């Protein structure tokens, strides 16, 4: 998959656009009522899932009531189940919160912020919520706050982040909603930065996948969600402490603690739970260059992991990561040379190898379906431009560059590759040189005429004198012969006159 600076610039532009002031008349409080389903379970008669055939996944084999799987690079939907159903996102909300923090505070992550009474008041409600236990007046470095909030899913931390970004929680929520709209989310509305229950706080698997895709374009976000734990330095209130990630897909089993949910291709993302949301999870995974993002909503504690693995394995069975080199290898170019040796076994035919011309071309790739990869290979010239830098006249040496191939990706970027000779093609022997060879040989010589020297001058003068002498003798002989012919003609005339 290609992640480029242009994608990051686009993300920044969208977020900056989200900062534009809303109209004076703010939209009325938006509410929705996601359905409260019975506890997630498989429908009666659902065929048993066969892990050896991941490509056969059926929507009914997921416990989640709503789910979606997308390819991270393009956003293309690979699999879905009721993906537009309205659901409560719970703590997966923090994906947007942390993304905004990393984008808007990118140059301030080393600064210290002071926790306010309003932001930390959430810890005094008597509700059993996850928090960092932040206190009013506590001073904490922004980077530590962001890591701790995401990894521990701290609700108080989300409030402090909101104030650091926008000055107030309310203004930050407006920014969240504006950004969601800019991203193309059509069924999402946020009411807070943490995800605790509110009737006006909802989304869909499709919209949540869109938000997650933008978030994974940020390298720091990727580092955070891939972290199994994070050590937070001491503050003016708390001692140093370590917070741990609850994403079981990331945690490899040990002798001390088994974990049957560990998934070797997992790269991170966010959990969530509310009574009215049940368990939900946004996941990400990467295998052989293919990067996927999944969302499961309203599922069970264990099925959030098993459903995610089913989705990921389905996606990896459908998609492959290919480079232009891979596509070229499926349909390489073969040329026919001229002037090749009569004993050339291939009768002058020469296959051209494709070699990356620079560092970008080495890594440039795309994730596509297997069928699409075959289609791209068969129609390579629709996206690639071939240019040749010399003729195909032997001799040609193995490895010699004969031209270039420029491949144009769908996102507008391009990669350049050299076309080189796969073997040596010897030239035919005892063949008169071509005009081009004569010109090339002449141009390569420093002096066309030999240098002058005394012997050479003497020889030239002698030759000229000899030629002059011979010429003089010939002229005299010719003149004498002409005189004789003239006298003979005169005598003949005299004899013929009548007497």
Secondary structure, DSSP 8 states (H G I E B T S, - for coil): ----HHHHHHHHHHHHHHTS---SS------------------TT-----GGGGGG--GGG-S-SEEEEEETTT--EEEEESTTS-B--GGGGHHHHHHHHHHHTGGGTTSEEE--HHHHGGGGS----------TT-EEEHHHHHHHHHHHT-HHHHHHHHHHHHSSHHHHHHHHHHHHHHHT-SS-B-SSSS----TT-BB-HHHHHHHHHHHTTSHHHHHHHH-SEEEE---SSS--EEEE---GGG----SSS--TT--TTEEEEEEEEETTTEEEEEEEEEETTEEEEEEEEEE-TTHHHHHHHHHHHHHHHHEEEE-HHHHHHHT--EEE-BSB-TT-TTTTEEEEEEEESSHHHHH--EEEEHHHHHHHHHTGGGTEEEEESS--BS-B-TT-EEEEEEEE-TTS-EEEEEEEESS-B-B-SS----HHHHHHHHHH-S-SS----HHHHHHHHHHHHHHHHHHHHHHHHHHHHHHHHHHHHHHHHHHHS--
